[in-house]
Structure formats: structure tokens, C-alpha cells
Amino acid sequence: MIEYKVVELAVVTDESIEEVLNRWTLQGWHFDSVQFVVREASKRPSMAFVMFTREAANGHQPVG
């Protein structure tokens, strides 16, 4: 079974994205994708969601 991790970034900078990528990949997660939230009035993202995956321990579905 695959386990998913979603990390919300309220401050979207190259440093904040790098920090999240480095922190979670060091814990065994694999980067999957990133989605940016952009408001009409600005081209700069107001937030981002970074998604990771990994195999669930012992093939069991995680709880909680």
C-alpha cells in the first residue's frame, strides 16, 4: 500500500520549498508533486501543497 504525505506551505519561497523537500526526503518520503495556489491579483503563489509518497510499513494501510 502507498502512504501519502501533504505538506502545506503558507510562505512560498525557494528556501521554504527546499527545506520541506530536504526534511521529508531524509525521512524516506519520495517527492510526488507540488501545487501552487495563485490569486487573481498576483502572479506570485500565496501558498503551496507539496505531496510525497512512500510504501506503508509492512504493507499495511496507515491509520489516522
DSSP file (Angstrom, degrees, kcal/mol; ACC not computed):
  #  RESIDUE AA STRUCTURE BP1 BP2  ACC     N-H-->O    O-->H-N    N-H-->O    O-->H-N    TCO  KAPPA ALPHA  PHI   PSI    X-CA   Y-CA   Z-CA
    1    1 A M              0   0    0      0, 0.0    55,-2.7     0, 0.0     2,-0.4   0.000 360.0 360.0 360.0 148.6    0.0    0.0    0.0
    2    2 A I  E     -A   55   0A   0     53,-0.2     2,-0.4    57,-0.1    53,-0.2  -0.814 360.0-152.6 -99.6 136.9    1.1    3.5   -0.7
    3    3 A E  E     -A   54   0A   0     51,-3.5    51,-1.7    -2,-0.4     2,-0.3  -0.872  11.8-149.8-106.3 141.2    1.1    6.2    2.1
    4    4 A Y  E     -A   53   0A   0     -2,-0.4     2,-0.4    49,-0.2    49,-0.2  -0.850  10.0-167.5-114.8 148.5    0.7    9.8    1.2
    5    5 A K  E     -A   52   0A   0     47,-2.3    47,-2.8    -2,-0.3     2,-0.5  -0.999   2.7-168.3-133.3 129.5    2.0   13.0    2.9
    6    6 A V  E     -A   51   0A   0     -2,-0.4     2,-0.5    45,-0.2    45,-0.2  -0.983   3.5-166.6-120.1 125.8    0.8   16.5    2.1
    7    7 A V  E     -A   50   0A   0     43,-2.7    43,-2.9    -2,-0.5     2,-0.4  -0.956  10.0-147.8-115.3 125.4    2.7   19.5    3.4
    8    8 A E  E     -A   49   0A   0     -2,-0.5     2,-0.6    41,-0.2    41,-0.2  -0.779   7.1-160.6 -93.2 131.1    1.1   23.0    3.3
    9    9 A L  E     +A   48   0A   0     39,-3.4    39,-2.1    -2,-0.4     3,-0.1  -0.953  14.2 179.2-112.0 117.2    3.4   26.0    2.8
   10   10 A A  S    S+     0   0    0     -2,-0.6     2,-0.6     1,-0.2    -1,-0.1   0.738  81.1  51.0 -84.9 -24.8    1.9   29.3    3.8
   11   11 A V  S    S-     0   0    0     37,-0.1     2,-0.9     2,-0.1    -1,-0.2  -0.962  78.7-160.1-113.6 114.6    5.1   31.1    2.8
   12   12 A V        +     0   0    0     -2,-0.6     2,-0.3    33,-0.3     3,-0.0  -0.815  33.3 132.8-104.6 100.7    6.2   30.1   -0.7
   13   13 A T     >  -     0   0    0     -2,-0.9     4,-2.2     1,-0.1     5,-0.2  -0.890  67.9-106.8-133.8 166.4    9.9   30.8   -1.3
   14   14 A D  H  > S+     0   0    0     -2,-0.3     4,-2.5     1,-0.2     5,-0.2   0.892 121.7  52.2 -61.7 -36.9   12.7   28.8   -2.8
   15   15 A E  H  > S+     0   0    0      2,-0.2     4,-2.3     1,-0.2    -1,-0.2   0.903 108.9  48.1 -66.1 -41.4   14.1   28.3    0.7
   16   16 A S  H  > S+     0   0    0      2,-0.2     4,-1.9     1,-0.2    -1,-0.2   0.878 113.4  47.8 -68.6 -36.7   10.8   27.1    2.2
   17   17 A I  H  X S+     0   0    0     -4,-2.2     4,-2.6     2,-0.2    -2,-0.2   0.931 112.5  49.0 -67.8 -45.3   10.3   24.6   -0.7
   18   18 A E  H  X S+     0   0    0     -4,-2.5     4,-2.9    -5,-0.2     5,-0.3   0.908 109.8  52.4 -59.2 -42.8   13.9   23.3   -0.3
   19   19 A E  H  X S+     0   0    0     -4,-2.3     4,-2.6     2,-0.2    -1,-0.2   0.918 111.7  45.2 -61.4 -44.8   13.5   22.9    3.4
   20   20 A V  H  X S+     0   0    0     -4,-1.9     4,-2.3     2,-0.2     5,-0.3   0.924 114.1  48.9 -65.8 -45.1   10.3   20.8    3.0
   21   21 A L  H  X S+     0   0    0     -4,-2.6     4,-2.1     1,-0.2     5,-0.2   0.936 115.3  43.7 -60.4 -47.0   11.8   18.7    0.3
   22   22 A N  H  X S+     0   0    0     -4,-2.9     4,-1.7    -5,-0.2    -2,-0.2   0.912 113.6  50.7 -65.9 -43.0   15.0   18.0    2.2
   23   23 A R  H  X S+     0   0    0     -4,-2.6     4,-0.6    -5,-0.3    -2,-0.2   0.939 116.8  37.6 -61.7 -49.0   13.2   17.3    5.5
   24   24 A W  H  <>S+     0   0    0     -4,-2.3     5,-2.1     1,-0.2     3,-0.4   0.831 113.6  53.6 -80.0 -31.7   10.7   14.8    4.2
   25   25 A T  H ><5S+     0   0    0     -4,-2.1     3,-1.6    -5,-0.3    -1,-0.2   0.857 104.8  56.8 -69.6 -32.1   13.0   13.0    1.7
   26   26 A L  H 3<5S+     0   0    0     -4,-1.7    -1,-0.2     1,-0.3    -2,-0.2   0.756 102.8  56.4 -65.5 -22.9   15.5   12.4    4.5
   27   27 A Q  T 3<5S-     0   0    0     -4,-0.6    -1,-0.3    -3,-0.4    -2,-0.2   0.273 130.2 -94.5 -91.9  10.3   12.7   10.7    6.4
   28   28 A G  T < 5S+     0   0    0     -3,-1.6    -3,-0.2     1,-0.3     2,-0.2   0.482  81.2 134.9  95.3   2.4   12.2    8.2    3.5
   29   29 A W      < -     0   0    0     -5,-2.1     2,-0.5    25,-0.1    -1,-0.3  -0.564  47.5-137.0 -83.6 150.7    9.4   10.0    1.6
   30   30 A H  E     -B   53   0A   0     23,-3.1    23,-2.2    -2,-0.2     2,-0.1  -0.931  22.9-114.0-110.3 128.6    9.5   10.4   -2.2
   31   31 A F  E     +B   52   0A   0     -2,-0.5    21,-0.2    21,-0.2     3,-0.1  -0.370  39.0 169.7 -60.1 133.5    8.6   13.7   -3.8
   32   32 A D  E     -     0   0A   0     19,-3.1     2,-0.3     1,-0.4    20,-0.2   0.768  52.3 -41.7-111.0 -54.7    5.5   13.4   -5.9
   33   33 A S  E     -B   51   0A   0     18,-1.3    18,-3.3     2,-0.0    -1,-0.4  -0.984  39.6-132.0-167.1 169.8    4.3   16.8   -6.9
   34   34 A V  E     -B   50   0A   0     -2,-0.3     2,-0.4    16,-0.2    16,-0.2  -0.999  14.6-163.9-135.5 138.4    3.8   20.5   -5.9
   35   35 A Q  E     -B   49   0A   0     14,-2.5    14,-2.6    -2,-0.4     2,-0.3  -0.988   9.6-151.3-124.6 130.3    0.7   22.5   -6.5
   36   36 A F  E     -B   48   0A   0     -2,-0.4     2,-0.6    12,-0.2    12,-0.2  -0.768   6.2-143.6-102.0 143.9    0.7   26.3   -6.1
   37   37 A V  E     -B   47   0A   0     10,-3.0     9,-3.0    -2,-0.3    10,-1.1  -0.937  23.3-175.6-105.5 119.6   -2.3   28.5   -5.2
   38   38 A V  E     -B   45   0A   0     -2,-0.6     2,-0.2     7,-0.2     5,-0.1  -0.959  15.8-141.4-120.8 132.3   -2.3   31.8   -7.1
   39   39 A R    >   -     0   0    0      5,-0.5     3,-1.4    -2,-0.4     5,-0.0  -0.582  24.8-116.2 -87.4 154.5   -4.7   34.6   -6.5
   40   40 A E  T 3  S+     0   0    0      1,-0.3    -1,-0.1    -2,-0.2    -2,-0.0   0.852 112.4  55.0 -57.4 -37.5   -6.0   36.6   -9.5
   41   41 A A  T 3  S+     0   0    0      1,-0.0     2,-0.3     2,-0.0    -1,-0.3   0.591 112.5  41.2 -77.1 -10.3   -4.4   39.8   -8.3
   42   42 A S    <   -     0   0    0     -3,-1.4     4,-0.1     1,-0.1    -3,-0.1  -0.989  56.8-153.2-141.0 146.0   -0.9   38.4   -8.1
   43   43 A K  S    S+     0   0    0     -2,-0.3    -1,-0.1    -5,-0.1    -3,-0.0   0.606  77.5  91.9 -88.4 -13.9    1.3   36.1  -10.1
   44   44 A R  S    S-     0   0    0      1,-0.1    -5,-0.5     2,-0.0    -2,-0.1  -0.649  89.0-107.1 -83.3 135.0    3.2   35.0   -7.0
   45   45 A P  E     - B   0  38A   0      0, 0.0   -33,-0.3     0, 0.0    -7,-0.2  -0.332  20.2-159.6 -62.4 138.7    1.8   31.9   -5.2
   46   46 A S  E    S-     0   0A   0     -9,-3.0     2,-0.3     1,-0.3    -8,-0.2   0.684  75.5  -8.6 -90.7 -21.1    0.1   32.7   -1.9
   47   47 A M  E     - B   0  37A   0    -10,-1.1   -10,-3.0   -36,-0.1     2,-0.3  -0.970  63.3-150.1-162.9 168.6    0.5   29.1   -0.7
   48   48 A A  E     -AB   9  36A   0    -39,-2.1   -39,-3.4    -2,-0.3     2,-0.5  -0.985   8.1-145.8-145.4 154.3    1.7   25.7   -2.0
   49   49 A F  E     -AB   8  35A   0    -14,-2.6   -14,-2.5    -2,-0.3     2,-0.5  -0.990  14.8-161.2-121.8 122.2    1.0   22.0   -1.3
   50   50 A V  E     -AB   7  34A   0    -43,-2.9   -43,-2.7    -2,-0.5     2,-0.4  -0.910  10.1-154.9-106.9 125.5    3.9   19.6   -1.6
   51   51 A M  E     +AB   6  33A   0    -18,-3.3   -19,-3.1    -2,-0.5   -18,-1.3  -0.825  13.9 178.0-108.2 140.0    3.0   15.9   -2.0
   52   52 A F  E     -AB   5  31A   0    -47,-2.8   -47,-2.3    -2,-0.4     2,-0.3  -0.910   7.0-163.4-131.6 158.2    5.1   12.9   -1.0
   53   53 A T  E     +AB   4  30A   0    -23,-2.2   -23,-3.1    -2,-0.3     2,-0.3  -0.941  11.5 165.0-136.2 161.3    4.6    9.1   -1.1
   54   54 A R  E     -A    3   0A   0    -51,-1.7   -51,-3.5    -2,-0.3     2,-0.3  -0.954  45.8 -86.0-164.1 162.2    6.2    6.1    0.4
   55   55 A E  E     -A    2   0A   0     -2,-0.3   -53,-0.2   -53,-0.2     3,-0.1  -0.581  51.5-113.4 -71.9 132.8    5.4    2.4    0.9
   56   56 A A    >   -     0   0    0    -55,-2.7     3,-2.1    -2,-0.3     5,-0.1  -0.396  43.0 -89.0 -66.1 143.9    3.4    1.9    4.1
   57   57 A A  G >  S-     0   0    0      1,-0.3     3,-2.0     2,-0.2    -1,-0.1  -0.306 108.3  -3.7 -56.7 131.8    5.3    0.0    6.8
   58   58 A N  G 3  S-     0   0    0      1,-0.3    -1,-0.3    -3,-0.1     3,-0.1   0.668 121.4 -75.8  57.4  19.4    4.8   -3.8    6.5
   59   59 A G  G <  S+     0   0    0     -3,-2.1    -1,-0.3     1,-0.2     2,-0.3   0.596  97.4 135.6  72.9   8.9    2.4   -3.2    3.6
   60   60 A H    <   -     0   0    0     -3,-2.0    -1,-0.2   -59,-0.1    -3,-0.0  -0.656  62.6-109.2 -93.2 148.4   -0.4   -2.1    6.0
   61   61 A Q        -     0   0    0     -2,-0.3   -58,-0.1    -3,-0.1    -1,-0.1  -0.593  40.2-116.1 -71.8 129.1   -2.6    0.9    5.4
   62   62 A P        -     0   0    0      0, 0.0     2,-0.4     0, 0.0    -1,-0.1  -0.297  24.1-137.1 -65.9 152.1   -1.7    3.7    7.9
   63   63 A V              0   0    0      1,-0.2     0, 0.0     0, 0.0     0, 0.0  -0.915 360.0 360.0-112.1 137.3   -4.3    4.7   10.4
   64   64 A G              0   0    0     -2,-0.4    -1,-0.2     0, 0.0     0, 0.0   0.461 360.0 360.0  82.5 360.0   -5.0    8.4   11.4
